[in-house]
């Protein structure tokens, strides 16, 4: 699953998601994020929630 599609499912654009990760000092690369979105949607949802704060 693409990160963009996964973040939009949670009401956040890709650019705002990446910006939120940087602001919250969450250092995960796109490969890891993509894997999480696909294999562990609940964990990915928690990361999206952290990035949107």
C-alpha positions as CSV (number, residue, x, y, z in Angstrom):
1,X,0.0,0.0,0.0
2,X,1.3,3.4,-0.8
3,X,1.8,5.8,2.1
4,X,-0.2,8.5,0.4
5,X,-3.3,6.3,0.2
6,X,-2.9,5.0,3.8
7,X,-2.5,8.5,5.2
8,X,-5.6,9.8,3.3
9,X,-7.6,6.9,4.8
10,X,-6.9,8.6,8.1
11,X,-7.7,12.1,6.9
12,X,-4.2,13.4,6.5
13,X,-2.3,14.4,3.3
14,X,1.1,12.8,2.6
15,X,2.9,16.2,2.8
16,X,1.3,17.0,6.2
17,X,2.1,13.5,7.4
18,X,5.7,13.8,6.5
19,X,5.9,17.3,8.0
20,X,4.3,16.0,11.2
21,X,6.8,13.2,11.4
22,X,9.7,15.6,11.2
23,X,8.2,18.0,13.7
24,X,7.6,15.2,16.2
25,X,11.1,13.8,15.5
26,X,9.8,10.5,14.3
27,X,12.6,9.1,12.0
28,X,11.2,6.3,9.9
29,X,12.0,6.0,6.2
30,X,9.4,5.5,3.5
31,X,10.1,1.8,3.1
32,X,9.4,1.2,6.8
33,X,6.2,3.3,6.6
34,X,5.0,1.5,3.5
35,X,5.6,-1.9,5.1
36,X,3.8,-0.8,8.3
37,X,0.8,0.6,6.3
38,X,0.5,-2.8,4.6
39,X,1.3,-5.3,7.3
40,X,0.3,-3.5,10.5
41,X,-2.4,-0.9,9.8
42,X,-3.1,-0.4,13.5
43,X,0.5,0.6,14.2
44,X,0.5,2.8,11.1
45,X,-2.7,4.5,12.4
46,X,-1.0,5.3,15.7
47,X,2.0,6.9,13.8
48,X,-0.5,9.0,11.7
49,X,-2.1,10.1,15.0
50,X,1.2,11.1,16.4
51,X,2.1,13.0,13.2
52,X,-1.1,14.9,13.2
53,X,-0.6,16.4,16.7
